[in-house]
């Protein structure tokens, strides 16, 4: 996962841009916008998300329009397809939700998922554990932790990436092996794709 956060002070206009320059080119495929805590009418409504390698020529990677329904301090996640690396990224806002001011409290950028296949030349060591702790962070900030086999983790990742590509079910059932209390043959936690902010996989051998 590639992260970057930026704070945008209140602007007296309804259009502005917020830019972040990474130390080296990164492939970004997701971004999360956190609105100002108590003024959701200042939140962005129309914008483009753009990438550049020289800070002058910008390529539009994602376009959003009529984004409403912001809730105080509750982020919205936006995902797009991108295979190119850029050093500079920005959100170019052309309209807000009705206020004479424009504001957002935080912008977070990341690769598709923390366990996605990296770009050639940037691979991390291949995991060699037979189990893993899967931590799923929801857009509300809630973290769900599961102790799973690597096969179960890989099945979850396959579902996530398929759904991100536009196919598959909206929810996924994860077995709660370590918390199967009571007279049940199994217990499952159903997570919704559009409520997932990101997830982390930590392998280990048992």
MODANOR-V845822 format. One record per run of one state. SS is the DSSP state (h for helix, s for strand, l for the rest). FROM is the first residue (numbers start at 1). LEN is the number of residues. If there is no record, write none. Layout:
ss-><SS | SS>
from-><FROM | FROM>
len-><LEN | LEN>
This chain:
ss-><l | s | l | s | l | s | l | h | l | s | l | s | l | s | l | s | l | s | l | s | l | s | l | s | h | l | s | l | h | l | s | h | s | l>
from-><1 | 8 | 12 | 16 | 27 | 30 | 35 | 40 | 43 | 44 | 53 | 59 | 65 | 76 | 80 | 86 | 97 | 102 | 105 | 106 | 111 | 131 | 139 | 143 | 150 | 165 | 171 | 176 | 177 | 180 | 188 | 193 | 196 | 205>
len-><7 | 4 | 4 | 11 | 3 | 5 | 5 | 3 | 1 | 9 | 6 | 6 | 11 | 4 | 6 | 11 | 5 | 3 | 1 | 5 | 20 | 8 | 4 | 7 | 15 | 6 | 5 | 1 | 3 | 8 | 5 | 3 | 9 | 2>
